[in-house]
């Protein structure tokens, strides 16, 4: 019975929370604190603040927290499925409509226009990241080398972008950790001398 209540509560939040996280928070509060009393005011406030500090959508984080609090991992899974299910169903329905009407001139034109728009937006975002990274980089040769290696991996070796990003993050983390340790060692030796 409690799993059914979890599902219904979070499904209602998913249906009526049009507009994203800020519109869903009052619904979470009403369902989880006032109606079912699964969490206290203080717990809800603390976890809302923690959820806002973490990356990602607040709806899935709050659903996981409250579902876990109520029924462990199974409760977290039920709550997350229920909160995203309305959007998934709407997207499937919308894709069915687009697929059905894809050959009509208006819809075909919209579909064809999406590709270049996404390419331009991605290009602008990439350029902004590169220019900010270049300005803030202390080792411009390292940035140039990593950019060149990334392009080779993507264009010529046909690596998946996720793999390239993962390698770049790992190398950046290792280099920054090494650089900070080297600086601390240098400062420690100068302080002794």
N, C-alpha and C positions, 0 to 999 in steps of 0.2 A: 504493500500500500504506500509506503513512504517513497519508493522509486516512482510510482505513478504521480504522487504529489510533486516530487521534484521535477518530473518531466513536464507536467501541466504548468507549474509556476514559471519555469524557464522558457517554455514554449510561448506562453503569454507575453513574457518580456521580449522575446524575439519578434513576435508579431507586432506589438504595439510600440516597440522602441525604435520607431522610424527616425533616422537622423544620426544614429551612432551612439557612442558612449555617453555623452552628456544627457541625452534624452532617456537613456536606459537606467541611469543611476537612481532616479526617484522610483522607478518601477521595481528595481532590485530591493530598495529599501521597503517599499510597501509589501511586496510578496514575502521577503525573507525575514524582516525584522518585525513588522506589524502583524501580518496575517498568520504566518506559520511559526514565528518566533524561533527560527533556526539559529540566529545569531543575535547578540546584544547590540545596542547602539554603539558602544565603544568598539566592539570587534569589527562592526561594519565600517566605522569611521577609520580605524587603524588600517584595515585591509584595503579600503578605498584609497587612502593615501599611499600605501605601499604599491598598489596596482597602478596608480598614476605615475609613480616613479620608475616603474619597469617599462620596457618597450613592448609594444603590441596593443591590441584592442582591449579596452577595460572590460568589455562584456564577457569575454572568455576567461579572463583572469578572475573576475568576481564569481562567475559560475563555477569555476574549478575550486576556488576557495570554499564557497558555501557548500557545494556538493560534497567536497571532501570532509568538511566539518560534520555534515549530516550522516553520510554513509560511506566514508572512505573513498578509495579509488573508484569503486563502481559508481558511487554517487557523483563524483567529479565528472566521470565519463557521461553519465546520464544527463547531468546539468549542461555540459558543454554541447552535447549532441542536440539537446532540446533548444538551446539558445541560438544555435546557428541553423537549425533545420528550416525555419521559415524563409530565411534568405536563400538557402540552397534551393528550396522548392520554387521560389519566385524566379531565381536565375535559370533553373531548368525549364520552367514555363516560358520565360522570355526567349531562351535559346530555341525552343520548339517553334515559337512564332517567327523568329528571325529565319530559321531553317525553312519553314513553310513558305515564307514570302521572299526568300533570298534572291529569286530571279526577277522580281518586279523592279522596274527601273529605280524607284526611290530608295528601296532597301539596298539594292545592289550598289548604288552610288555611295550610300552611307558606309557600307562595309568596305568598299574600295578606298574611301577617304580616311579610314581609321589607320591603316598601315603607315602612310607618310606622316600623319600627325604624331603617332607614337614614336616614329623614328626621329622626328625633329625634337620632340620633347626629351627623348633620351639623350640625343646629342647635346642639347642645351644643358641638361643636368650634368652630363659627363664633363662638358667644358667648364662649368662652374666649379665642380669638384676638383678638376685638374688645376685650374687657376688658383683656387684657394690653397690647395696642397702645395703647389709650387712656391707660392709666396711664403708659406709657413715652414717650408722645408729648410733644415739646416744643412742637409747633405744633398745638393741638387744633382750630383753625379749618381747617387744611389736612386733617386727618384727617376732619373732618366733611364737608368739601367732596368729598374723594375717595370717601368712603362714599356720599354722595348721588349723585355722578356714576356710580359703579359700579352702584347700584341702578337708576338711570334707564336705563343701557345694557343691563342684564340684563332688566329687567321691561318697559320700554316700547319700546326699540329692538330687542329680541330678539337681542342680540349673543351670540356663543358665549362661555362663561365663560373659555375659554383666551385669547381675545383680550383680554378685560377684565383678566385677571391679567397678561398680557404688557405691556399698556399701564401698569398700575399699577406693575409692577416697573421698567419703563423710567423712568417719571416719578419714582419713589422714588429710583432710582439717580442720576438727573440732579440732583434736588434735594439729596440728601445730598452729592454731589460739589461742587455749587455752594456749599453751606453750609460745608463744610470749607475750601474755597479762600477763601471770604470771611473766615472766622475767621482763617486763616493770614495773609491780607493785612492784616487789622486788627491782629493781634499783631505782625507785622513792622513796621508803621508806628508802633505804640506803642513798640516797642523802640528805634527810631531816634530818636524824640522825646525 
